[in-house]
Amino acid sequence: MTAYRLNNIEAGHNGFSLTIDDWTVEPGSMVAVVGPNGAGKTTLLNVLAFMEKPKRGTLSFRSRPVDYSSPRSLLALRRNIAYLAQNPCLFNMSVRRNIEYGLRLRGVPRNIIGEQVKQILEELEMTELEHRNVRELSGGEVQLVALARTFVLHSSVLLLDEPTGNVDKARIGIVERRLAEMNESDGVTVIFTTHSEVQARRMADSRIHITAGRVAVN
């Protein structure tokens, strides 16, 4: 069973087109998507998150073609995914309540929410931020909260758009180690975008490069 299979895909809007002839993502893999701004990295993640329907081609998830005609089917697929956008939107409330939000939507019992939030705060070494309002945080701290909110969902697939882009250098290693643990110990499929070829080589099992909407698989 594959995690994703993209065949003869074309996606995009406003005159931009991302094309993928054939690409397969294996379950439990760590994939880096490398390319400059505007190359199509975010468009690819939107397709993988079932948020953007390709103009043509076939997208399969867990070896089954995605049915875009059924909102219920798309919602069920999205529940397998945790997606960190490049400019995440946090709510005007405490760090803790922001991290809890997705768990509450999924109906996780309150006592388990408390345990999971405590654990992720400790793993990302951000316990001291727990009760602060996100409006009081630095850009790097906001990114950590967004990462924590994504990680705590324990989804089978993580889609991360520039996950360490705004993180303080001292904390990048913490984030990368946690991602590696989730991938290696829990079998989470991780697909992340980055401008850094060094980071891609350091973290990923495989890499794809996107230039002007064209994908090259390494």
PyMOL CGO cylinders between C-alpha atoms (Angstrom):
from pymol import cmd
from pymol.cgo import CYLINDER

trace = [
    CYLINDER, 0.00, 0.00, 0.00, 1.29, 3.46, -0.89, 0.3, 1, 1, 1, 1, 1, 1,
    CYLINDER, 1.29, 3.46, -0.89, 0.67, 6.60, 1.15, 0.3, 1, 1, 1, 1, 1, 1,
    CYLINDER, 0.67, 6.60, 1.15, 0.26, 8.74, -1.97, 0.3, 1, 1, 1, 1, 1, 1,
    CYLINDER, 0.26, 8.74, -1.97, 0.40, 8.17, -5.71, 0.3, 1, 1, 1, 1, 1, 1,
    CYLINDER, 0.40, 8.17, -5.71, 0.24, 11.11, -8.10, 0.3, 1, 1, 1, 1, 1, 1,
    CYLINDER, 0.24, 11.11, -8.10, -0.10, 10.36, -11.78, 0.3, 1, 1, 1, 1, 1, 1,
    CYLINDER, -0.10, 10.36, -11.78, -0.29, 12.88, -14.63, 0.3, 1, 1, 1, 1, 1, 1,
    CYLINDER, -0.29, 12.88, -14.63, -1.22, 15.65, -12.18, 0.3, 1, 1, 1, 1, 1, 1,
    CYLINDER, -1.22, 15.65, -12.18, -1.71, 19.28, -13.11, 0.3, 1, 1, 1, 1, 1, 1,
    CYLINDER, -1.71, 19.28, -13.11, -2.74, 21.80, -10.44, 0.3, 1, 1, 1, 1, 1, 1,
    CYLINDER, -2.74, 21.80, -10.44, -2.59, 25.53, -9.84, 0.3, 1, 1, 1, 1, 1, 1,
    CYLINDER, -2.59, 25.53, -9.84, -4.41, 28.79, -10.51, 0.3, 1, 1, 1, 1, 1, 1,
    CYLINDER, -4.41, 28.79, -10.51, -3.93, 32.38, -11.67, 0.3, 1, 1, 1, 1, 1, 1,
    CYLINDER, -3.93, 32.38, -11.67, -1.78, 31.29, -14.57, 0.3, 1, 1, 1, 1, 1, 1,
    CYLINDER, -1.78, 31.29, -14.57, 0.50, 29.05, -12.48, 0.3, 1, 1, 1, 1, 1, 1,
    CYLINDER, 0.50, 29.05, -12.48, 0.67, 25.33, -13.22, 0.3, 1, 1, 1, 1, 1, 1,
    CYLINDER, 0.67, 25.33, -13.22, 2.29, 22.54, -11.21, 0.3, 1, 1, 1, 1, 1, 1,
    CYLINDER, 2.29, 22.54, -11.21, 2.80, 19.32, -13.17, 0.3, 1, 1, 1, 1, 1, 1,
    CYLINDER, 2.80, 19.32, -13.17, 3.77, 15.90, -11.83, 0.3, 1, 1, 1, 1, 1, 1,
    CYLINDER, 3.77, 15.90, -11.83, 4.12, 12.99, -14.20, 0.3, 1, 1, 1, 1, 1, 1,
    CYLINDER, 4.12, 12.99, -14.20, 4.43, 10.21, -11.64, 0.3, 1, 1, 1, 1, 1, 1,
    CYLINDER, 4.43, 10.21, -11.64, 5.34, 10.28, -7.94, 0.3, 1, 1, 1, 1, 1, 1,
    CYLINDER, 5.34, 10.28, -7.94, 4.83, 7.77, -5.16, 0.3, 1, 1, 1, 1, 1, 1,
    CYLINDER, 4.83, 7.77, -5.16, 5.21, 8.33, -1.41, 0.3, 1, 1, 1, 1, 1, 1,
    CYLINDER, 5.21, 8.33, -1.41, 5.68, 5.24, 0.73, 0.3, 1, 1, 1, 1, 1, 1,
    CYLINDER, 5.68, 5.24, 0.73, 4.04, 5.00, 4.18, 0.3, 1, 1, 1, 1, 1, 1,
    CYLINDER, 4.04, 5.00, 4.18, 6.34, 6.02, 7.01, 0.3, 1, 1, 1, 1, 1, 1,
    CYLINDER, 6.34, 6.02, 7.01, 8.74, 7.90, 4.77, 0.3, 1, 1, 1, 1, 1, 1,
    CYLINDER, 8.74, 7.90, 4.77, 10.23, 11.36, 5.33, 0.3, 1, 1, 1, 1, 1, 1,
    CYLINDER, 10.23, 11.36, 5.33, 10.17, 13.42, 2.15, 0.3, 1, 1, 1, 1, 1, 1,
    CYLINDER, 10.17, 13.42, 2.15, 11.66, 16.88, 1.60, 0.3, 1, 1, 1, 1, 1, 1,
    CYLINDER, 11.66, 16.88, 1.60, 10.21, 19.16, -1.07, 0.3, 1, 1, 1, 1, 1, 1,
    CYLINDER, 10.21, 19.16, -1.07, 12.90, 21.64, -2.10, 0.3, 1, 1, 1, 1, 1, 1,
    CYLINDER, 12.90, 21.64, -2.10, 12.56, 24.71, -4.27, 0.3, 1, 1, 1, 1, 1, 1,
    CYLINDER, 12.56, 24.71, -4.27, 12.56, 28.51, -4.38, 0.3, 1, 1, 1, 1, 1, 1,
    CYLINDER, 12.56, 28.51, -4.38, 9.61, 30.74, -3.55, 0.3, 1, 1, 1, 1, 1, 1,
    CYLINDER, 9.61, 30.74, -3.55, 6.86, 30.47, -6.14, 0.3, 1, 1, 1, 1, 1, 1,
    CYLINDER, 6.86, 30.47, -6.14, 8.06, 27.13, -7.46, 0.3, 1, 1, 1, 1, 1, 1,
    CYLINDER, 8.06, 27.13, -7.46, 4.89, 25.28, -6.45, 0.3, 1, 1, 1, 1, 1, 1,
    CYLINDER, 4.89, 25.28, -6.45, 5.76, 23.74, -3.06, 0.3, 1, 1, 1, 1, 1, 1,
    CYLINDER, 5.76, 23.74, -3.06, 2.65, 25.06, -1.30, 0.3, 1, 1, 1, 1, 1, 1,
    CYLINDER, 2.65, 25.06, -1.30, 0.42, 24.06, -4.22, 0.3, 1, 1, 1, 1, 1, 1,
    CYLINDER, 0.42, 24.06, -4.22, 1.72, 20.52, -3.89, 0.3, 1, 1, 1, 1, 1, 1,
    CYLINDER, 1.72, 20.52, -3.89, 0.95, 20.42, -0.16, 0.3, 1, 1, 1, 1, 1, 1,
    CYLINDER, 0.95, 20.42, -0.16, -2.56, 21.76, -0.80, 0.3, 1, 1, 1, 1, 1, 1,
    CYLINDER, -2.56, 21.76, -0.80, -3.13, 18.91, -3.25, 0.3, 1, 1, 1, 1, 1, 1,
    CYLINDER, -3.13, 18.91, -3.25, -1.79, 16.35, -0.78, 0.3, 1, 1, 1, 1, 1, 1,
    CYLINDER, -1.79, 16.35, -0.78, -4.03, 17.77, 1.95, 0.3, 1, 1, 1, 1, 1, 1,
    CYLINDER, -4.03, 17.77, 1.95, -7.09, 17.35, -0.32, 0.3, 1, 1, 1, 1, 1, 1,
    CYLINDER, -7.09, 17.35, -0.32, -7.65, 21.10, -0.20, 0.3, 1, 1, 1, 1, 1, 1,
    CYLINDER, -7.65, 21.10, -0.20, -7.05, 21.67, -3.92, 0.3, 1, 1, 1, 1, 1, 1,
    CYLINDER, -7.05, 21.67, -3.92, -8.49, 19.49, -6.65, 0.3, 1, 1, 1, 1, 1, 1,
    CYLINDER, -8.49, 19.49, -6.65, -6.07, 18.88, -9.53, 0.3, 1, 1, 1, 1, 1, 1,
    CYLINDER, -6.07, 18.88, -9.53, -7.14, 20.10, -12.95, 0.3, 1, 1, 1, 1, 1, 1,
    CYLINDER, -7.14, 20.10, -12.95, -6.26, 16.70, -14.35, 0.3, 1, 1, 1, 1, 1, 1,
    CYLINDER, -6.26, 16.70, -14.35, -4.67, 13.44, -13.32, 0.3, 1, 1, 1, 1, 1, 1,
    CYLINDER, -4.67, 13.44, -13.32, -5.21, 10.97, -10.50, 0.3, 1, 1, 1, 1, 1, 1,
    CYLINDER, -5.21, 10.97, -10.50, -4.35, 11.36, -6.82, 0.3, 1, 1, 1, 1, 1, 1,
    CYLINDER, -4.35, 11.36, -6.82, -4.51, 8.18, -4.75, 0.3, 1, 1, 1, 1, 1, 1,
    CYLINDER, -4.51, 8.18, -4.75, -4.29, 7.99, -0.97, 0.3, 1, 1, 1, 1, 1, 1,
    CYLINDER, -4.29, 7.99, -0.97, -3.55, 4.64, 0.63, 0.3, 1, 1, 1, 1, 1, 1,
    CYLINDER, -3.55, 4.64, 0.63, -3.82, 3.11, -2.82, 0.3, 1, 1, 1, 1, 1, 1,
    CYLINDER, -3.82, 3.11, -2.82, -7.35, 4.40, -3.44, 0.3, 1, 1, 1, 1, 1, 1,
    CYLINDER, -7.35, 4.40, -3.44, -8.23, 7.22, -5.86, 0.3, 1, 1, 1, 1, 1, 1,
    CYLINDER, -8.23, 7.22, -5.86, -9.52, 10.35, -4.11, 0.3, 1, 1, 1, 1, 1, 1,
    CYLINDER, -9.52, 10.35, -4.11, -13.24, 11.00, -4.69, 0.3, 1, 1, 1, 1, 1, 1,
    CYLINDER, -13.24, 11.00, -4.69, -13.59, 14.78, -5.02, 0.3, 1, 1, 1, 1, 1, 1,
    CYLINDER, -13.59, 14.78, -5.02, -17.34, 14.53, -5.64, 0.3, 1, 1, 1, 1, 1, 1,
    CYLINDER, -17.34, 14.53, -5.64, -18.04, 13.54, -2.03, 0.3, 1, 1, 1, 1, 1, 1,
    CYLINDER, -18.04, 13.54, -2.03, -17.55, 16.19, 0.69, 0.3, 1, 1, 1, 1, 1, 1,
    CYLINDER, -17.55, 16.19, 0.69, -17.98, 13.49, 3.31, 0.3, 1, 1, 1, 1, 1, 1,
    CYLINDER, -17.98, 13.49, 3.31, -15.24, 11.37, 1.76, 0.3, 1, 1, 1, 1, 1, 1,
    CYLINDER, -15.24, 11.37, 1.76, -12.88, 14.37, 1.57, 0.3, 1, 1, 1, 1, 1, 1,
    CYLINDER, -12.88, 14.37, 1.57, -13.55, 15.23, 5.21, 0.3, 1, 1, 1, 1, 1, 1,
    CYLINDER, -13.55, 15.23, 5.21, -12.77, 11.66, 6.25, 0.3, 1, 1, 1, 1, 1, 1,
    CYLINDER, -12.77, 11.66, 6.25, -9.49, 11.79, 4.30, 0.3, 1, 1, 1, 1, 1, 1,
    CYLINDER, -9.49, 11.79, 4.30, -8.51, 15.13, 5.84, 0.3, 1, 1, 1, 1, 1, 1,
    CYLINDER, -8.51, 15.13, 5.84, -8.82, 13.62, 9.32, 0.3, 1, 1, 1, 1, 1, 1,
    CYLINDER, -8.82, 13.62, 9.32, -5.76, 11.49, 8.49, 0.3, 1, 1, 1, 1, 1, 1,
    CYLINDER, -5.76, 11.49, 8.49, -3.73, 14.64, 7.83, 0.3, 1, 1, 1, 1, 1, 1,
    CYLINDER, -3.73, 14.64, 7.83, -2.16, 17.31, 10.02, 0.3, 1, 1, 1, 1, 1, 1,
    CYLINDER, -2.16, 17.31, 10.02, -1.21, 20.30, 7.89, 0.3, 1, 1, 1, 1, 1, 1,
    CYLINDER, -1.21, 20.30, 7.89, 1.02, 23.16, 9.00, 0.3, 1, 1, 1, 1, 1, 1,
    CYLINDER, 1.02, 23.16, 9.00, 0.62, 26.12, 6.66, 0.3, 1, 1, 1, 1, 1, 1,
    CYLINDER, 0.62, 26.12, 6.66, 3.49, 28.51, 5.98, 0.3, 1, 1, 1, 1, 1, 1,
    CYLINDER, 3.49, 28.51, 5.98, 1.70, 31.37, 7.74, 0.3, 1, 1, 1, 1, 1, 1,
    CYLINDER, 1.70, 31.37, 7.74, -0.34, 29.59, 10.41, 0.3, 1, 1, 1, 1, 1, 1,
    CYLINDER, -0.34, 29.59, 10.41, -3.33, 31.35, 11.96, 0.3, 1, 1, 1, 1, 1, 1,
    CYLINDER, -3.33, 31.35, 11.96, -3.44, 31.19, 15.74, 0.3, 1, 1, 1, 1, 1, 1,
    CYLINDER, -3.44, 31.19, 15.74, -6.38, 32.26, 17.88, 0.3, 1, 1, 1, 1, 1, 1,
    CYLINDER, -6.38, 32.26, 17.88, -6.27, 35.21, 20.26, 0.3, 1, 1, 1, 1, 1, 1,
    CYLINDER, -6.27, 35.21, 20.26, -6.01, 33.09, 23.39, 0.3, 1, 1, 1, 1, 1, 1,
    CYLINDER, -6.01, 33.09, 23.39, -3.42, 31.20, 25.39, 0.3, 1, 1, 1, 1, 1, 1,
    CYLINDER, -3.42, 31.20, 25.39, -0.79, 28.86, 23.98, 0.3, 1, 1, 1, 1, 1, 1,
    CYLINDER, -0.79, 28.86, 23.98, -2.42, 25.95, 25.76, 0.3, 1, 1, 1, 1, 1, 1,
    CYLINDER, -2.42, 25.95, 25.76, -5.88, 26.64, 24.32, 0.3, 1, 1, 1, 1, 1, 1,
    CYLINDER, -5.88, 26.64, 24.32, -4.46, 26.98, 20.82, 0.3, 1, 1, 1, 1, 1, 1,
    CYLINDER, -4.46, 26.98, 20.82, -2.75, 23.59, 21.11, 0.3, 1, 1, 1, 1, 1, 1,
    CYLINDER, -2.75, 23.59, 21.11, -5.92, 22.00, 22.51, 0.3, 1, 1, 1, 1, 1, 1,
    CYLINDER, -5.92, 22.00, 22.51, -8.12, 23.30, 19.71, 0.3, 1, 1, 1, 1, 1, 1,
    CYLINDER, -8.12, 23.30, 19.71, -7.73, 20.48, 17.19, 0.3, 1, 1, 1, 1, 1, 1,
    CYLINDER, -7.73, 20.48, 17.19, -8.06, 17.82, 19.85, 0.3, 1, 1, 1, 1, 1, 1,
    CYLINDER, -8.06, 17.82, 19.85, -11.32, 19.35, 21.06, 0.3, 1, 1, 1, 1, 1, 1,
    CYLINDER, -11.32, 19.35, 21.06, -12.68, 19.38, 17.50, 0.3, 1, 1, 1, 1, 1, 1,
    CYLINDER, -12.68, 19.38, 17.50, -11.89, 15.68, 17.24, 0.3, 1, 1, 1, 1, 1, 1,
    CYLINDER, -11.89, 15.68, 17.24, -13.77, 14.92, 20.45, 0.3, 1, 1, 1, 1, 1, 1,
    CYLINDER, -13.77, 14.92, 20.45, -10.76, 13.77, 22.47, 0.3, 1, 1, 1, 1, 1, 1,
    CYLINDER, -10.76, 13.77, 22.47, -11.67, 13.40, 26.20, 0.3, 1, 1, 1, 1, 1, 1,
    CYLINDER, -11.67, 13.40, 26.20, -10.59, 16.32, 28.39, 0.3, 1, 1, 1, 1, 1, 1,
    CYLINDER, -10.59, 16.32, 28.39, -8.23, 14.28, 30.58, 0.3, 1, 1, 1, 1, 1, 1,
    CYLINDER, -8.23, 14.28, 30.58, -6.41, 12.90, 27.54, 0.3, 1, 1, 1, 1, 1, 1,
    CYLINDER, -6.41, 12.90, 27.54, -6.18, 16.38, 26.03, 0.3, 1, 1, 1, 1, 1, 1,
    CYLINDER, -6.18, 16.38, 26.03, -4.45, 17.57, 29.20, 0.3, 1, 1, 1, 1, 1, 1,
    CYLINDER, -4.45, 17.57, 29.20, -1.93, 14.74, 29.08, 0.3, 1, 1, 1, 1, 1, 1,
    CYLINDER, -1.93, 14.74, 29.08, -1.15, 15.19, 25.40, 0.3, 1, 1, 1, 1, 1, 1,
    CYLINDER, -1.15, 15.19, 25.40, -0.74, 18.96, 25.64, 0.3, 1, 1, 1, 1, 1, 1,
    CYLINDER, -0.74, 18.96, 25.64, 1.57, 18.60, 28.64, 0.3, 1, 1, 1, 1, 1, 1,
    CYLINDER, 1.57, 18.60, 28.64, 3.65, 16.05, 26.73, 0.3, 1, 1, 1, 1, 1, 1,
    CYLINDER, 3.65, 16.05, 26.73, 4.08, 18.12, 23.57, 0.3, 1, 1, 1, 1, 1, 1,
    CYLINDER, 4.08, 18.12, 23.57, 4.96, 21.23, 25.57, 0.3, 1, 1, 1, 1, 1, 1,
    CYLINDER, 4.96, 21.23, 25.57, 7.72, 19.26, 27.28, 0.3, 1, 1, 1, 1, 1, 1,
    CYLINDER, 7.72, 19.26, 27.28, 8.95, 17.65, 24.06, 0.3, 1, 1, 1, 1, 1, 1,
    CYLINDER, 8.95, 17.65, 24.06, 9.34, 21.01, 22.33, 0.3, 1, 1, 1, 1, 1, 1,
    CYLINDER, 9.34, 21.01, 22.33, 10.77, 22.61, 25.49, 0.3, 1, 1, 1, 1, 1, 1,
    CYLINDER, 10.77, 22.61, 25.49, 8.12, 25.31, 25.59, 0.3, 1, 1, 1, 1, 1, 1,
    CYLINDER, 8.12, 25.31, 25.59, 6.38, 24.65, 28.92, 0.3, 1, 1, 1, 1, 1, 1,
    CYLINDER, 6.38, 24.65, 28.92, 7.09, 28.21, 30.05, 0.3, 1, 1, 1, 1, 1, 1,
    CYLINDER, 7.09, 28.21, 30.05, 4.84, 29.51, 27.25, 0.3, 1, 1, 1, 1, 1, 1,
    CYLINDER, 4.84, 29.51, 27.25, 1.78, 27.47, 28.25, 0.3, 1, 1, 1, 1, 1, 1,
    CYLINDER, 1.78, 27.47, 28.25, -0.35, 30.25, 29.76, 0.3, 1, 1, 1, 1, 1, 1,
    CYLINDER, -0.35, 30.25, 29.76, 0.82, 33.19, 27.65, 0.3, 1, 1, 1, 1, 1, 1,
    CYLINDER, 0.82, 33.19, 27.65, -1.40, 34.75, 25.02, 0.3, 1, 1, 1, 1, 1, 1,
    CYLINDER, -1.40, 34.75, 25.02, -0.07, 34.10, 21.53, 0.3, 1, 1, 1, 1, 1, 1,
    CYLINDER, -0.07, 34.10, 21.53, -0.22, 37.85, 20.77, 0.3, 1, 1, 1, 1, 1, 1,
    CYLINDER, -0.22, 37.85, 20.77, 2.64, 38.29, 23.26, 0.3, 1, 1, 1, 1, 1, 1,
    CYLINDER, 2.64, 38.29, 23.26, 4.96, 35.84, 21.51, 0.3, 1, 1, 1, 1, 1, 1,
    CYLINDER, 4.96, 35.84, 21.51, 7.85, 36.31, 19.11, 0.3, 1, 1, 1, 1, 1, 1,
    CYLINDER, 7.85, 36.31, 19.11, 7.63, 35.00, 15.55, 0.3, 1, 1, 1, 1, 1, 1,
    CYLINDER, 7.63, 35.00, 15.55, 9.71, 31.97, 16.47, 0.3, 1, 1, 1, 1, 1, 1,
    CYLINDER, 9.71, 31.97, 16.47, 7.52, 31.20, 19.48, 0.3, 1, 1, 1, 1, 1, 1,
    CYLINDER, 7.52, 31.20, 19.48, 4.38, 31.50, 17.36, 0.3, 1, 1, 1, 1, 1, 1,
    CYLINDER, 4.38, 31.50, 17.36, 5.86, 28.94, 14.96, 0.3, 1, 1, 1, 1, 1, 1,
    CYLINDER, 5.86, 28.94, 14.96, 6.53, 26.58, 17.88, 0.3, 1, 1, 1, 1, 1, 1,
    CYLINDER, 6.53, 26.58, 17.88, 2.90, 26.85, 19.00, 0.3, 1, 1, 1, 1, 1, 1,
    CYLINDER, 2.90, 26.85, 19.00, 1.72, 26.08, 15.46, 0.3, 1, 1, 1, 1, 1, 1,
    CYLINDER, 1.72, 26.08, 15.46, 4.05, 23.07, 15.34, 0.3, 1, 1, 1, 1, 1, 1,
    CYLINDER, 4.05, 23.07, 15.34, 2.83, 21.84, 18.72, 0.3, 1, 1, 1, 1, 1, 1,
    CYLINDER, 2.83, 21.84, 18.72, -0.79, 22.19, 17.60, 0.3, 1, 1, 1, 1, 1, 1,
    CYLINDER, -0.79, 22.19, 17.60, 0.02, 20.11, 14.53, 0.3, 1, 1, 1, 1, 1, 1,
    CYLINDER, 0.02, 20.11, 14.53, 2.11, 17.44, 16.25, 0.3, 1, 1, 1, 1, 1, 1,
    CYLINDER, 2.11, 17.44, 16.25, -0.35, 16.86, 19.11, 0.3, 1, 1, 1, 1, 1, 1,
    CYLINDER, -0.35, 16.86, 19.11, -2.99, 15.52, 16.70, 0.3, 1, 1, 1, 1, 1, 1,
    CYLINDER, -2.99, 15.52, 16.70, -0.97, 12.30, 16.22, 0.3, 1, 1, 1, 1, 1, 1,
    CYLINDER, -0.97, 12.30, 16.22, -2.06, 12.06, 12.59, 0.3, 1, 1, 1, 1, 1, 1,
    CYLINDER, -2.06, 12.06, 12.59, -0.70, 9.39, 10.28, 0.3, 1, 1, 1, 1, 1, 1,
    CYLINDER, -0.70, 9.39, 10.28, 0.49, 12.03, 7.80, 0.3, 1, 1, 1, 1, 1, 1,
    CYLINDER, 0.49, 12.03, 7.80, 2.21, 15.35, 8.52, 0.3, 1, 1, 1, 1, 1, 1,
    CYLINDER, 2.21, 15.35, 8.52, 2.35, 18.01, 5.81, 0.3, 1, 1, 1, 1, 1, 1,
    CYLINDER, 2.35, 18.01, 5.81, 4.61, 20.86, 6.88, 0.3, 1, 1, 1, 1, 1, 1,
    CYLINDER, 4.61, 20.86, 6.88, 5.23, 24.05, 4.91, 0.3, 1, 1, 1, 1, 1, 1,
    CYLINDER, 5.23, 24.05, 4.91, 8.62, 25.46, 5.97, 0.3, 1, 1, 1, 1, 1, 1,
    CYLINDER, 8.62, 25.46, 5.97, 8.28, 24.03, 9.51, 0.3, 1, 1, 1, 1, 1, 1,
    CYLINDER, 8.28, 24.03, 9.51, 11.48, 25.59, 10.88, 0.3, 1, 1, 1, 1, 1, 1,
    CYLINDER, 11.48, 25.59, 10.88, 11.39, 28.75, 8.77, 0.3, 1, 1, 1, 1, 1, 1,
    CYLINDER, 11.39, 28.75, 8.77, 10.78, 31.11, 11.71, 0.3, 1, 1, 1, 1, 1, 1,
    CYLINDER, 10.78, 31.11, 11.71, 12.13, 28.97, 14.53, 0.3, 1, 1, 1, 1, 1, 1,
    CYLINDER, 12.13, 28.97, 14.53, 15.08, 30.27, 16.53, 0.3, 1, 1, 1, 1, 1, 1,
    CYLINDER, 15.08, 30.27, 16.53, 18.31, 28.53, 15.58, 0.3, 1, 1, 1, 1, 1, 1,
    CYLINDER, 18.31, 28.53, 15.58, 18.65, 27.14, 19.11, 0.3, 1, 1, 1, 1, 1, 1,
    CYLINDER, 18.65, 27.14, 19.11, 15.31, 25.33, 18.75, 0.3, 1, 1, 1, 1, 1, 1,
    CYLINDER, 15.31, 25.33, 18.75, 15.57, 24.03, 15.19, 0.3, 1, 1, 1, 1, 1, 1,
    CYLINDER, 15.57, 24.03, 15.19, 17.33, 20.90, 16.43, 0.3, 1, 1, 1, 1, 1, 1,
    CYLINDER, 17.33, 20.90, 16.43, 14.52, 20.28, 18.94, 0.3, 1, 1, 1, 1, 1, 1,
    CYLINDER, 14.52, 20.28, 18.94, 11.90, 20.41, 16.18, 0.3, 1, 1, 1, 1, 1, 1,
    CYLINDER, 11.90, 20.41, 16.18, 13.93, 18.23, 13.83, 0.3, 1, 1, 1, 1, 1, 1,
    CYLINDER, 13.93, 18.23, 13.83, 14.52, 15.60, 16.54, 0.3, 1, 1, 1, 1, 1, 1,
    CYLINDER, 14.52, 15.60, 16.54, 10.82, 15.46, 17.39, 0.3, 1, 1, 1, 1, 1, 1,
    CYLINDER, 10.82, 15.46, 17.39, 9.95, 15.01, 13.71, 0.3, 1, 1, 1, 1, 1, 1,
    CYLINDER, 9.95, 15.01, 13.71, 12.51, 12.23, 13.39, 0.3, 1, 1, 1, 1, 1, 1,
    CYLINDER, 12.51, 12.23, 13.39, 11.06, 10.48, 16.45, 0.3, 1, 1, 1, 1, 1, 1,
    CYLINDER, 11.06, 10.48, 16.45, 7.50, 10.66, 15.10, 0.3, 1, 1, 1, 1, 1, 1,
    CYLINDER, 7.50, 10.66, 15.10, 8.68, 9.32, 11.76, 0.3, 1, 1, 1, 1, 1, 1,
    CYLINDER, 8.68, 9.32, 11.76, 10.91, 6.53, 13.07, 0.3, 1, 1, 1, 1, 1, 1,
    CYLINDER, 10.91, 6.53, 13.07, 9.05, 5.44, 16.21, 0.3, 1, 1, 1, 1, 1, 1,
    CYLINDER, 9.05, 5.44, 16.21, 5.43, 6.08, 15.25, 0.3, 1, 1, 1, 1, 1, 1,
    CYLINDER, 5.43, 6.08, 15.25, 5.66, 5.47, 11.50, 0.3, 1, 1, 1, 1, 1, 1,
    CYLINDER, 5.66, 5.47, 11.50, 4.25, 8.89, 10.64, 0.3, 1, 1, 1, 1, 1, 1,
    CYLINDER, 4.25, 8.89, 10.64, 4.60, 9.88, 6.99, 0.3, 1, 1, 1, 1, 1, 1,
    CYLINDER, 4.60, 9.88, 6.99, 6.24, 13.33, 6.91, 0.3, 1, 1, 1, 1, 1, 1,
    CYLINDER, 6.24, 13.33, 6.91, 6.34, 15.60, 3.85, 0.3, 1, 1, 1, 1, 1, 1,
    CYLINDER, 6.34, 15.60, 3.85, 7.91, 19.01, 4.43, 0.3, 1, 1, 1, 1, 1, 1,
    CYLINDER, 7.91, 19.01, 4.43, 8.98, 21.91, 2.26, 0.3, 1, 1, 1, 1, 1, 1,
    CYLINDER, 8.98, 21.91, 2.26, 12.27, 23.71, 2.72, 0.3, 1, 1, 1, 1, 1, 1,
    CYLINDER, 12.27, 23.71, 2.72, 14.59, 26.14, 0.99, 0.3, 1, 1, 1, 1, 1, 1,
    CYLINDER, 14.59, 26.14, 0.99, 17.55, 24.36, 2.54, 0.3, 1, 1, 1, 1, 1, 1,
    CYLINDER, 17.55, 24.36, 2.54, 19.20, 21.56, 0.61, 0.3, 1, 1, 1, 1, 1, 1,
    CYLINDER, 19.20, 21.56, 0.61, 21.30, 20.90, 3.72, 0.3, 1, 1, 1, 1, 1, 1,
    CYLINDER, 21.30, 20.90, 3.72, 18.22, 20.37, 5.88, 0.3, 1, 1, 1, 1, 1, 1,
    CYLINDER, 18.22, 20.37, 5.88, 16.63, 18.19, 3.21, 0.3, 1, 1, 1, 1, 1, 1,
    CYLINDER, 16.63, 18.19, 3.21, 19.68, 15.94, 3.05, 0.3, 1, 1, 1, 1, 1, 1,
    CYLINDER, 19.68, 15.94, 3.05, 19.98, 15.83, 6.83, 0.3, 1, 1, 1, 1, 1, 1,
    CYLINDER, 19.98, 15.83, 6.83, 16.39, 14.86, 7.56, 0.3, 1, 1, 1, 1, 1, 1,
    CYLINDER, 16.39, 14.86, 7.56, 14.73, 13.19, 4.61, 0.3, 1, 1, 1, 1, 1, 1,
    CYLINDER, 14.73, 13.19, 4.61, 14.75, 9.68, 3.15, 0.3, 1, 1, 1, 1, 1, 1,
    CYLINDER, 14.75, 9.68, 3.15, 14.05, 11.17, -0.26, 0.3, 1, 1, 1, 1, 1, 1,
    CYLINDER, 14.05, 11.17, -0.26, 13.83, 14.58, -1.90, 0.3, 1, 1, 1, 1, 1, 1,
    CYLINDER, 13.83, 14.58, -1.90, 11.93, 16.14, -4.73, 0.3, 1, 1, 1, 1, 1, 1,
    CYLINDER, 11.93, 16.14, -4.73, 12.91, 19.43, -6.34, 0.3, 1, 1, 1, 1, 1, 1,
    CYLINDER, 12.91, 19.43, -6.34, 10.38, 21.82, -7.82, 0.3, 1, 1, 1, 1, 1, 1,
    CYLINDER, 10.38, 21.82, -7.82, 11.42, 24.52, -10.26, 0.3, 1, 1, 1, 1, 1, 1,
    CYLINDER, 11.42, 24.52, -10.26, 8.82, 26.67, -12.01, 0.3, 1, 1, 1, 1, 1, 1,
    CYLINDER, 8.82, 26.67, -12.01, 6.12, 24.08, -11.45, 0.3, 1, 1, 1, 1, 1, 1,
    CYLINDER, 6.12, 24.08, -11.45, 8.11, 21.11, -12.69, 0.3, 1, 1, 1, 1, 1, 1,
    CYLINDER, 8.11, 21.11, -12.69, 8.94, 18.26, -10.31, 0.3, 1, 1, 1, 1, 1, 1,
    CYLINDER, 8.94, 18.26, -10.31, 12.14, 16.23, -10.30, 0.3, 1, 1, 1, 1, 1, 1,
    CYLINDER, 12.14, 16.23, -10.30, 12.28, 13.22, -7.98, 0.3, 1, 1, 1, 1, 1, 1,
    CYLINDER, 12.28, 13.22, -7.98, 15.65, 12.21, -6.40, 0.3, 1, 1, 1, 1, 1, 1,
]
cmd.load_cgo(trace, "trace")
